[in-house]
Amino acid sequence: MNDLNRTNKELLKELQDLKKEYDTLKSSYDNDIKKCTQVEDALLESKAKYQAIFESTGTATLIVEEDTTILMANKECQSITGYTPDELMGHKWVQYVAPDCLQEMLKNHQLRRQNPDLVPKKYEVKLINKKGEVRYAFLDIGMIPDTKQSVVSILDFTDRKRVEEALIHEQDLMSALMDNIPDHIYFKDTTSRFFRNSRAHVQSFGLTDSNQLVGKSDFDFFVKEVAQRQYEDEQEIIRTGQSINKEEFTTRNDNSVNWYYSTKMPLRNKDGKIIGTFGISRDITERKRAEKELIIAKEHAEESDRLKSTFLANMSHEIRTPMNGILGFAHLLTEPNLTGEEQQEYIRIIEKSGVRMLNIIHDIVDISKIESGQMETTISATDINKQIEYLFAFFKPEAERKGIQLSVKNNFMSKEAIICTDREKIYAILTNLVGNAIKFTCQGTIELGYEKKDKFLEFFVKDTGVGIHRDQTEIIFERFRQGNDLITRPYEGTGLGLSISKAYVEMLGGKIWVESELGKGSIFYFTIPYNAEKQTKFVIGDLPSGIAAVNQGKKLKILVVEDDETSETLITTMLKKDGTEFLYARTGIEGVEVCRKNPDINLVLMDIRMPEMDGYEATRQIRQFNKDLVIIAQTAYALTGDREKAIEAGCNDYIAKPFNCDALKELIQKHFNK
C-alpha cells in the first residue's frame, strides 16, 4: 500500500513537473506564435507597403529574373505594352523589344550586369505593344543586391519622340524651302542683323555659306541710302507690329542695281513678343526692265502713229499742192486770148509743180526701197569736184533769188577728187542738204565743201538759217520727222530727205550728224570712205541735144510698145523732131508680132507692165529671132532689181519713168553713137 502511495506521489509529482514543463512550453509556444503572428503581420504590412510603392511609382516597372523573365509588373506597364500585369508575368520582357534594337540592348544589358559601374544603365529602345504599334521608351535597369533579379523602369517618351520627329520634319521642309525657293528669305533680329537666310539670298551677295551672312546687316552690302531705308522700315515693323509690302529699288556697294518686291513682317516668339523681322523678296528687275521696254515701245508706237498721221496729212498737202498747180494752170492754158507771156508763165508753174511732185514721189519710192531693204549701192569712179561744181551751178539761181550767198570749197586737185563711191547717192545726199539749207535760210550765207580726215572724206553744208533746237538734232534724221512736225509748219517737204540721206551715208560706210544753234544756223556733216581711183579716167560730156547724128546721121526706126496713150504720145513728141520713124504696139503680143514683121526696126522702147503679155516675156520672145535689136525697158516701177530683171530678160538697157527728153536721148545715144 505504501508502495502504491509512493508510486502515486511520484506519478503526481511527474505530472506536476510535466504540467510545469507543459505550461513553460505552452507559454514559450504562445510567445512564438505571437511573435510569428507579429512577423507575419509585419511581413504583410511590408508587402502591402512595397506593393503600394510598386504600383504608385508613376513609372512602368518590372521585377525580372536574370533570364529577363518577368516576376512582377505594375499597372503602368499596361499603358505602354497594352498587356495586363498578369499577362506579362512569366514572359520574358525582351520579347516586347523591337528586333532592330534588341541585339544592341541585350549586349549593353549583359555588359551592365558584368560592370555595373562602367556601362550606362539607361537604354533607349523601341517596344512593340499589344496592337503592334511602336512605342519609344527609356529603360532604367537596377540590380537587386544579393540576388540575380533586376528592377526595370520603363519611361515612355513616344509623344515627345513624335514631336521631335515632326519638328525635324518641319525643319527639313524649311531647309528644303530655304535652299530651293528662288525668292530671297531672311530673318533678322531686333538690330536688323541677319541670323538665318535662304540659299538664294546668300548667293545674291556673292557668298557661298549662310554663316558668312549671319551677324551682318544691309549696311555691309548696300549703299548707305538703301541700307538706311531698309533699316527704318524694319524698325517701324518692330515698333508697330505691322507688315510692309513694297517695291524696292536697291543699289549695292558694287553699283549693281536691282528691283525687288518685298514683304516684311514681325517675327514673334511663342509668347507673342516681337523678337525681330523676317521678309521675302522677289527679284523683279527683269519685269521692271520689260515694263520699261513696253512703256518705251508704247510711246514709240504712239509717236509712230502720230508721225504717220502727221506724215499722211503732210503727204496729202504736199501732193495736192503741186497737183493743184499742174491741173489748175493746165486748165488756164485752155483759156482763149492768153498772151504768150501768160502762157510761158503758166507752163513754168506747171513745170515747177511737176518737179516738186516728182521729188515727192522720188522721196517716197526711195524710203520704201530703204525700208524694204531693196536699196543697193553702185560703186563707180566719181569726181567729187565736178559734183560740187554742178550742185553750185544748180542751186545758185535759187539762192540768189532769196538773197543768199552760196559758196563752195574744193580742197582736192582734179586727180585726188576722183574716188570710188556711189555717185547718185552722194549727189542725192548733197542735194538734200543744200536744198534744206536754202529752204531754212532767209538771209546770209551757205557754204558747201569737204575735207579729208584720215581715211574719210568729211563733207559739210553750213548755213546761217533758222537753226535747230538742241532736242531736235537727233530726231530730224528719223523717218517722217522735221524740226517742226506740226501741220501748220511754214516749210514744205515730205520730212524724208534727212532720213534718206542718213540711210545712204550709212550704206556707204559713213555717218551723218549736225551741229546747230537755234536762230544762228546749222552745219550738217557726213563722212564717206576715201577710196582714191587713180587709173580711171572720168569724162563728163555734154548732154545730147538730139539724135539726128545718131548712127552716123541715119534716121532710126523705133517701136514704142506702150499701153498708156499719154506715155506713147510723150515719147513720140520728144523724139519726132529728129525725123525718127515710129511704130506702135499696145500689148506685149503685138510688140512681138511687129518686130517679127519689121526686121529693120533699130530700137524697141518696151514698157514692162502691159496686158496679155508683160515686157519681160515679150523681150524673151523677140530674142528668139532677133539677137541684135536694141531693146530699152521703160517702167514706172523703178524698184531695186527691175534693171537686173530687164537685162536678164534680154533688154540692153533700162530707164525709169518719169524721164525727161535729155535723159532718153542720152540713153539712145549710148547705144547708137559708138
MOPE-V319693 format. One record per residue. N is the residue number from 0. RES is the residue in three letters. SS is DSSP state (h for helix, s for strand, l for the rest). PHI is phi in whole degrees, -180 to 180 (* if undefined). Layout:
n->{N | N}
res->{RES | RES}
ss->{SS | SS}
phi->{PHI | PHI}
This chain:
n->{0 | 1 | 2 | 3 | 4 | 5 | 6 | 7 | 8 | 9 | 10 | 11 | 12 | 13 | 14 | 15 | 16 | 17 | 18 | 19 | 20 | 21 | 22 | 23 | 24 | 25 | 26 | 27 | 28 | 29 | 30 | 31 | 32 | 33 | 34 | 35 | 36 | 37 | 38 | 39 | 40 | 41 | 42 | 43 | 44 | 45 | 46 | 47 | 48 | 49 | 50 | 51 | 52 | 53 | 54 | 55 | 56 | 57 | 58 | 59 | 60 | 61 | 62 | 63 | 64 | 65 | 66 | 67 | 68 | 69 | 70 | 71 | 72 | 73 | 74 | 75 | 76 | 77 | 78 | 79 | 80 | 81 | 82 | 83 | 84 | 85 | 86 | 87 | 88 | 89 | 90 | 91 | 92 | 93 | 94 | 95 | 96 | 97 | 98 | 99 | 100 | 101 | 102 | 103 | 104 | 105 | 106 | 107 | 108 | 109 | 110 | 111 | 112 | 113 | 114 | 115 | 116 | 117 | 118 | 119 | 120 | 121 | 122 | 123 | 124 | 125 | 126 | 127 | 128 | 129 | 130 | 131 | 132 | 133 | 134 | 135 | 136 | 137 | 138 | 139 | 140 | 141 | 142 | 143 | 144 | 145 | 146 | 147 | 148 | 149 | 150 | 151 | 152 | 153 | 154 | 155 | 156 | 157 | 158 | 159 | 160 | 161 | 162 | 163 | 164 | 165 | 166 | 167 | 168 | 169 | 170 | 171 | 172 | 173 | 174 | 175 | 176 | 177 | 178 | 179 | 180 | 181 | 182 | 183 | 184 | 185 | 186 | 187 | 188 | 189 | 190 | 191 | 192 | 193 | 194 | 195 | 196 | 197 | 198 | 199 | 200 | 201 | 202 | 203 | 204 | 205 | 206 | 207 | 208 | 209 | 210 | 211 | 212 | 213 | 214 | 215 | 216 | 217 | 218 | 219 | 220 | 221 | 222 | 223 | 224 | 225 | 226 | 227 | 228 | 229 | 230 | 231 | 232 | 233 | 234 | 235 | 236 | 237 | 238 | 239 | 240 | 241 | 242 | 243 | 244 | 245 | 246 | 247 | 248 | 249 | 250 | 251 | 252 | 253 | 254 | 255 | 256 | 257 | 258 | 259 | 260 | 261 | 262 | 263 | 264 | 265 | 266 | 267 | 268 | 269 | 270 | 271 | 272 | 273 | 274 | 275 | 276 | 277 | 278 | 279 | 280 | 281 | 282 | 283 | 284 | 285 | 286 | 287 | 288 | 289 | 290 | 291 | 292 | 293 | 294 | 295 | 296 | 297 | 298 | 299 | 300 | 301 | 302 | 303 | 304 | 305 | 306 | 307 | 308 | 309 | 310 | 311 | 312 | 313 | 314 | 315 | 316 | 317 | 318 | 319 | 320 | 321 | 322 | 323 | 324 | 325 | 326 | 327 | 328 | 329 | 330 | 331 | 332 | 333 | 334 | 335 | 336 | 337 | 338 | 339 | 340 | 341 | 342 | 343 | 344 | 345 | 346 | 347 | 348 | 349 | 350 | 351 | 352 | 353 | 354 | 355 | 356 | 357 | 358 | 359 | 360 | 361 | 362 | 363 | 364 | 365 | 366 | 367 | 368 | 369 | 370 | 371 | 372 | 373 | 374 | 375 | 376 | 377 | 378 | 379 | 380 | 381 | 382 | 383 | 384 | 385 | 386 | 387 | 388 | 389 | 390 | 391 | 392 | 393 | 394 | 395 | 396 | 397 | 398 | 399 | 400 | 401 | 402 | 403 | 404 | 405 | 406 | 407 | 408 | 409 | 410 | 411 | 412 | 413 | 414 | 415 | 416 | 417 | 418 | 419 | 420 | 421 | 422 | 423 | 424 | 425 | 426 | 427 | 428 | 429 | 430 | 431 | 432 | 433 | 434 | 435 | 436 | 437 | 438 | 439 | 440 | 441 | 442 | 443 | 444 | 445 | 446 | 447 | 448 | 449 | 450 | 451 | 452 | 453 | 454 | 455 | 456 | 457 | 458 | 459 | 460 | 461 | 462 | 463 | 464 | 465 | 466 | 467 | 468 | 469 | 470 | 471 | 472 | 473 | 474 | 475 | 476 | 477 | 478 | 479 | 480 | 481 | 482 | 483 | 484 | 485 | 486 | 487 | 488 | 489 | 490 | 491 | 492 | 493 | 494 | 495 | 496 | 497 | 498 | 499 | 500 | 501 | 502 | 503 | 504 | 505 | 506 | 507 | 508 | 509 | 510 | 511 | 512 | 513 | 514 | 515 | 516 | 517 | 518 | 519 | 520 | 521 | 522 | 523 | 524 | 525 | 526 | 527 | 528 | 529 | 530 | 531 | 532 | 533 | 534 | 535 | 536 | 537 | 538 | 539 | 540 | 541 | 542 | 543 | 544 | 545 | 546 | 547 | 548 | 549 | 550 | 551 | 552 | 553 | 554 | 555 | 556 | 557 | 558 | 559 | 560 | 561 | 562 | 563 | 564 | 565 | 566 | 567 | 568 | 569 | 570 | 571 | 572 | 573 | 574 | 575 | 576 | 577 | 578 | 579 | 580 | 581 | 582 | 583 | 584 | 585 | 586 | 587 | 588 | 589 | 590 | 591 | 592 | 593 | 594 | 595 | 596 | 597 | 598 | 599 | 600 | 601 | 602 | 603 | 604 | 605 | 606 | 607 | 608 | 609 | 610 | 611 | 612 | 613 | 614 | 615 | 616 | 617 | 618 | 619 | 620 | 621 | 622 | 623 | 624 | 625 | 626 | 627 | 628 | 629 | 630 | 631 | 632 | 633 | 634 | 635 | 636 | 637 | 638 | 639 | 640 | 641 | 642 | 643 | 644 | 645 | 646 | 647 | 648 | 649 | 650 | 651 | 652 | 653 | 654 | 655 | 656 | 657 | 658 | 659 | 660 | 661 | 662 | 663 | 664 | 665 | 666 | 667 | 668 | 669 | 670 | 671 | 672 | 673}
res->{MET | ASN | ASP | LEU | ASN | ARG | THR | ASN | LYS | GLU | LEU | LEU | LYS | GLU | LEU | GLN | ASP | LEU | LYS | LYS | GLU | TYR | ASP | THR | LEU | LYS | SER | SER | TYR | ASP | ASN | ASP | ILE | LYS | LYS | CYS | THR | GLN | VAL | GLU | ASP | ALA | LEU | LEU | GLU | SER | LYS | ALA | LYS | TYR | GLN | ALA | ILE | PHE | GLU | SER | THR | GLY | THR | ALA | THR | LEU | ILE | VAL | GLU | GLU | ASP | THR | THR | ILE | LEU | MET | ALA | ASN | LYS | GLU | CYS | GLN | SER | ILE | THR | GLY | TYR | THR | PRO | ASP | GLU | LEU | MET | GLY | HIS | LYS | TRP | VAL | GLN | TYR | VAL | ALA | PRO | ASP | CYS | LEU | GLN | GLU | MET | LEU | LYS | ASN | HIS | GLN | LEU | ARG | ARG | GLN | ASN | PRO | ASP | LEU | VAL | PRO | LYS | LYS | TYR | GLU | VAL | LYS | LEU | ILE | ASN | LYS | LYS | GLY | GLU | VAL | ARG | TYR | ALA | PHE | LEU | ASP | ILE | GLY | MET | ILE | PRO | ASP | THR | LYS | GLN | SER | VAL | VAL | SER | ILE | LEU | ASP | PHE | THR | ASP | ARG | LYS | ARG | VAL | GLU | GLU | ALA | LEU | ILE | HIS | GLU | GLN | ASP | LEU | MET | SER | ALA | LEU | MET | ASP | ASN | ILE | PRO | ASP | HIS | ILE | TYR | PHE | LYS | ASP | THR | THR | SER | ARG | PHE | PHE | ARG | ASN | SER | ARG | ALA | HIS | VAL | GLN | SER | PHE | GLY | LEU | THR | ASP | SER | ASN | GLN | LEU | VAL | GLY | LYS | SER | ASP | PHE | ASP | PHE | PHE | VAL | LYS | GLU | VAL | ALA | GLN | ARG | GLN | TYR | GLU | ASP | GLU | GLN | GLU | ILE | ILE | ARG | THR | GLY | GLN | SER | ILE | ASN | LYS | GLU | GLU | PHE | THR | THR | ARG | ASN | ASP | ASN | SER | VAL | ASN | TRP | TYR | TYR | SER | THR | LYS | MET | PRO | LEU | ARG | ASN | LYS | ASP | GLY | LYS | ILE | ILE | GLY | THR | PHE | GLY | ILE | SER | ARG | ASP | ILE | THR | GLU | ARG | LYS | ARG | ALA | GLU | LYS | GLU | LEU | ILE | ILE | ALA | LYS | GLU | HIS | ALA | GLU | GLU | SER | ASP | ARG | LEU | LYS | SER | THR | PHE | LEU | ALA | ASN | MET | SER | HIS | GLU | ILE | ARG | THR | PRO | MET | ASN | GLY | ILE | LEU | GLY | PHE | ALA | HIS | LEU | LEU | THR | GLU | PRO | ASN | LEU | THR | GLY | GLU | GLU | GLN | GLN | GLU | TYR | ILE | ARG | ILE | ILE | GLU | LYS | SER | GLY | VAL | ARG | MET | LEU | ASN | ILE | ILE | HIS | ASP | ILE | VAL | ASP | ILE | SER | LYS | ILE | GLU | SER | GLY | GLN | MET | GLU | THR | THR | ILE | SER | ALA | THR | ASP | ILE | ASN | LYS | GLN | ILE | GLU | TYR | LEU | PHE | ALA | PHE | PHE | LYS | PRO | GLU | ALA | GLU | ARG | LYS | GLY | ILE | GLN | LEU | SER | VAL | LYS | ASN | ASN | PHE | MET | SER | LYS | GLU | ALA | ILE | ILE | CYS | THR | ASP | ARG | GLU | LYS | ILE | TYR | ALA | ILE | LEU | THR | ASN | LEU | VAL | GLY | ASN | ALA | ILE | LYS | PHE | THR | CYS | GLN | GLY | THR | ILE | GLU | LEU | GLY | TYR | GLU | LYS | LYS | ASP | LYS | PHE | LEU | GLU | PHE | PHE | VAL | LYS | ASP | THR | GLY | VAL | GLY | ILE | HIS | ARG | ASP | GLN | THR | GLU | ILE | ILE | PHE | GLU | ARG | PHE | ARG | GLN | GLY | ASN | ASP | LEU | ILE | THR | ARG | PRO | TYR | GLU | GLY | THR | GLY | LEU | GLY | LEU | SER | ILE | SER | LYS | ALA | TYR | VAL | GLU | MET | LEU | GLY | GLY | LYS | ILE | TRP | VAL | GLU | SER | GLU | LEU | GLY | LYS | GLY | SER | ILE | PHE | TYR | PHE | THR | ILE | PRO | TYR | ASN | ALA | GLU | LYS | GLN | THR | LYS | PHE | VAL | ILE | GLY | ASP | LEU | PRO | SER | GLY | ILE | ALA | ALA | VAL | ASN | GLN | GLY | LYS | LYS | LEU | LYS | ILE | LEU | VAL | VAL | GLU | ASP | ASP | GLU | THR | SER | GLU | THR | LEU | ILE | THR | THR | MET | LEU | LYS | LYS | ASP | GLY | THR | GLU | PHE | LEU | TYR | ALA | ARG | THR | GLY | ILE | GLU | GLY | VAL | GLU | VAL | CYS | ARG | LYS | ASN | PRO | ASP | ILE | ASN | LEU | VAL | LEU | MET | ASP | ILE | ARG | MET | PRO | GLU | MET | ASP | GLY | TYR | GLU | ALA | THR | ARG | GLN | ILE | ARG | GLN | PHE | ASN | LYS | ASP | LEU | VAL | ILE | ILE | ALA | GLN | THR | ALA | TYR | ALA | LEU | THR | GLY | ASP | ARG | GLU | LYS | ALA | ILE | GLU | ALA | GLY | CYS | ASN | ASP | TYR | ILE | ALA | LYS | PRO | PHE | ASN | CYS | ASP | ALA | LEU | LYS | GLU | LEU | ILE | GLN | LYS | HIS | PHE | ASN | LYS}
ss->{l | h | h | h | h | h | h | h | h | h | h | h | h | h | h | h | h | h | h | h | h | h | h | h | h | h | h | h | h | h | h | h | h | h | h | h | h | h | h | h | h | h | h | h | h | h | h | h | h | h | h | h | h | h | h | l | l | l | l | s | s | s | s | s | l | l | l | l | s | s | s | s | s | l | l | h | h | h | h | h | h | l | l | l | h | h | h | h | l | l | l | s | h | h | h | h | s | l | h | h | h | h | h | h | h | h | h | h | h | h | h | h | h | h | l | l | l | l | l | l | l | s | s | s | s | s | s | s | l | l | l | l | l | s | s | s | s | s | s | s | s | s | s | l | l | l | l | l | l | s | s | s | s | s | s | s | l | h | h | h | h | h | h | h | h | h | h | h | h | h | h | h | h | h | h | h | h | h | h | h | l | l | l | s | s | s | s | s | s | l | l | l | l | s | s | s | s | l | h | h | h | h | h | h | l | l | l | l | l | h | h | h | l | l | l | l | l | h | h | h | l | s | l | h | h | h | h | h | h | h | h | h | h | h | h | h | h | h | h | h | l | l | l | s | s | s | s | s | s | s | s | s | l | l | l | l | s | s | s | s | s | s | s | s | s | s | s | s | l | l | l | l | l | s | s | s | s | s | s | s | s | s | s | l | h | h | h | h | h | h | h | h | h | h | h | h | h | h | h | h | h | h | h | h | h | h | h | h | h | h | h | h | h | h | h | h | h | h | h | h | h | h | h | h | h | h | h | h | h | h | h | h | l | l | l | l | l | l | l | h | h | h | h | h | h | h | h | h | h | h | h | h | h | h | h | h | h | h | h | h | h | h | h | h | h | h | h | h | h | h | h | h | l | l | l | l | l | l | l | s | s | s | s | h | h | h | h | h | h | h | h | h | h | h | h | h | h | h | h | h | h | l | l | s | s | s | s | s | s | l | l | l | l | l | l | l | l | s | s | s | s | l | h | h | h | h | h | h | h | h | h | h | h | h | h | h | h | h | h | l | l | l | l | s | s | s | s | s | s | s | s | s | s | l | l | s | s | s | s | s | s | s | s | l | l | l | l | l | l | h | h | h | l | l | h | h | h | l | l | l | l | l | l | l | l | l | l | l | l | l | l | l | l | l | l | l | h | h | h | h | h | h | h | h | h | h | h | l | l | l | l | s | s | s | s | s | s | l | l | l | s | s | s | s | s | s | s | s | s | l | l | s | l | l | l | l | l | l | l | l | l | l | l | l | l | l | l | l | l | l | l | l | l | l | l | l | s | s | s | s | s | l | l | l | h | h | h | h | h | h | h | h | h | h | h | h | h | h | l | l | s | s | s | s | s | l | l | h | h | h | h | h | h | h | h | h | h | l | l | l | l | l | s | s | s | s | s | l | l | l | l | l | l | l | h | h | h | h | h | h | h | h | h | l | l | l | l | l | l | s | s | s | s | s | s | l | l | l | l | l | l | h | h | h | h | h | h | h | h | l | l | l | s | s | s | s | l | l | l | l | h | h | h | h | h | h | h | h | h | h | h | h | l | l}
phi->{* | -59 | -66 | -69 | -64 | -63 | -65 | -67 | -65 | -65 | -66 | -64 | -64 | -63 | -67 | -65 | -63 | -64 | -66 | -62 | -63 | -62 | -59 | -64 | -63 | -65 | -63 | -65 | -65 | -60 | -65 | -64 | -62 | -64 | -65 | -61 | -64 | -66 | -64 | -63 | -63 | -66 | -63 | -64 | -65 | -65 | -63 | -64 | -64 | -62 | -64 | -64 | -65 | -58 | -85 | -104 | -68 | 80 | -126 | -64 | -135 | -126 | -108 | -129 | -79 | -59 | -85 | 75 | -69 | -82 | -94 | -142 | -148 | -87 | -67 | -64 | -62 | -66 | -67 | -95 | -89 | 87 | -101 | -75 | -56 | -64 | -72 | -81 | -62 | 93 | -100 | -83 | -68 | -69 | -72 | -97 | -87 | -60 | -58 | -71 | -124 | -68 | -62 | -65 | -67 | -64 | -63 | -66 | -64 | -67 | -64 | -65 | -66 | -82 | -136 | -62 | -91 | -104 | -106 | -55 | -94 | -109 | -129 | -98 | -134 | -110 | -106 | -105 | -84 | -60 | -87 | 83 | -86 | -88 | -123 | -95 | -148 | -98 | -105 | -115 | -107 | -121 | -82 | -87 | -57 | 62 | -139 | -105 | -100 | -136 | -104 | -111 | -99 | -117 | -110 | -80 | -125 | -59 | -62 | -66 | -63 | -63 | -64 | -62 | -64 | -65 | -66 | -62 | -62 | -63 | -66 | -65 | -63 | -62 | -64 | -61 | -64 | -65 | -89 | -119 | -71 | -73 | -71 | -91 | -116 | -150 | -121 | -130 | -85 | -70 | -99 | 66 | -106 | -69 | -132 | -153 | -148 | -76 | -61 | -61 | -67 | -63 | -67 | -64 | -95 | 79 | -101 | -114 | -124 | -60 | -65 | -68 | -97 | -63 | 89 | -96 | -128 | -62 | -65 | -80 | -128 | -108 | -63 | -56 | -62 | -68 | -61 | -64 | -64 | -69 | -62 | -65 | -61 | -69 | -68 | -66 | -63 | -65 | -71 | -100 | 75 | -100 | -77 | -131 | -123 | -163 | -91 | -126 | -102 | -119 | -128 | -91 | -65 | -88 | 72 | -75 | -119 | -148 | -108 | -132 | -104 | -117 | -118 | -120 | -136 | -73 | -104 | -115 | -89 | -66 | -91 | 89 | -80 | -76 | -117 | 159 | -137 | -141 | -147 | -128 | -123 | -111 | -73 | -116 | -59 | -64 | -65 | -63 | -64 | -65 | -62 | -63 | -65 | -65 | -63 | -63 | -63 | -63 | -64 | -65 | -64 | -65 | -65 | -63 | -64 | -65 | -65 | -65 | -63 | -64 | -63 | -63 | -64 | -66 | -62 | -59 | -67 | -66 | -81 | -68 | -64 | -67 | -63 | -62 | -65 | -64 | -69 | -64 | -76 | -63 | -67 | -64 | -65 | -83 | -68 | -76 | 65 | -76 | -76 | -61 | -65 | -66 | -61 | -65 | -66 | -64 | -64 | -60 | -66 | -62 | -62 | -62 | -66 | -66 | -62 | -63 | -63 | -65 | -63 | -62 | -63 | -59 | -61 | -64 | -65 | -64 | -67 | -66 | -63 | -63 | -63 | -89 | 74 | -98 | -78 | -124 | -108 | -123 | -88 | -154 | -68 | -134 | -90 | -63 | -61 | -63 | -65 | -61 | -65 | -65 | -64 | -61 | -65 | -71 | -93 | -56 | -58 | -64 | -65 | -65 | -63 | -94 | 75 | -104 | -90 | -104 | -136 | -128 | -135 | -102 | -99 | -104 | -73 | -56 | -67 | -69 | -78 | -91 | -129 | -96 | -162 | -89 | -58 | -67 | -73 | -61 | -61 | -65 | -63 | -65 | -63 | -62 | -68 | -69 | -60 | -65 | -60 | -67 | -61 | -100 | -118 | -95 | -160 | 111 | -134 | -135 | -122 | -120 | -172 | -156 | -142 | -91 | -130 | 57 | -98 | -128 | -98 | -111 | -89 | -145 | -129 | -111 | -134 | -113 | -84 | -71 | 77 | -132 | -63 | -55 | -70 | -100 | -67 | -95 | -74 | -65 | -90 | -82 | -60 | 64 | -109 | -132 | -59 | -134 | -91 | -71 | -63 | -87 | -62 | -85 | -115 | -81 | 133 | -84 | 79 | -107 | -57 | -72 | -68 | -65 | -61 | -60 | -62 | -63 | -60 | -68 | -64 | -88 | 92 | -121 | -143 | -133 | -156 | -138 | -120 | -151 | -132 | -58 | 86 | -120 | 125 | -141 | -128 | -95 | -120 | -153 | -120 | -140 | -61 | -92 | -111 | -71 | -111 | -87 | -103 | -83 | -88 | -110 | -124 | -109 | -96 | -74 | -68 | -67 | -92 | -177 | -120 | -66 | -87 | -62 | 58 | 58 | 85 | -82 | -78 | -95 | -110 | -115 | -101 | -101 | -98 | -153 | -91 | -99 | -64 | -65 | -64 | -61 | -65 | -63 | -61 | -61 | -64 | -64 | -110 | -70 | -69 | -93 | 75 | -75 | -95 | -117 | -122 | -133 | -146 | -100 | -136 | -64 | -63 | -63 | -61 | -62 | -67 | -63 | -65 | -65 | -86 | -129 | -68 | -88 | -64 | -88 | -145 | -118 | -95 | -101 | -72 | -85 | -96 | -147 | -75 | 71 | -151 | -79 | -67 | -63 | -67 | -61 | -63 | -60 | -72 | -64 | -66 | -67 | -124 | -146 | -86 | -100 | -63 | -81 | -121 | -112 | -78 | -134 | -147 | -93 | -68 | 54 | -103 | -59 | 103 | -65 | -61 | -63 | -63 | -65 | -63 | -62 | -73 | 123 | -74 | -83 | -158 | -152 | -139 | -95 | -81 | -80 | -126 | -98 | -64 | -63 | -63 | -65 | -68 | -62 | -67 | -66 | -60 | -56 | -97 | -118 | -107 | -109}
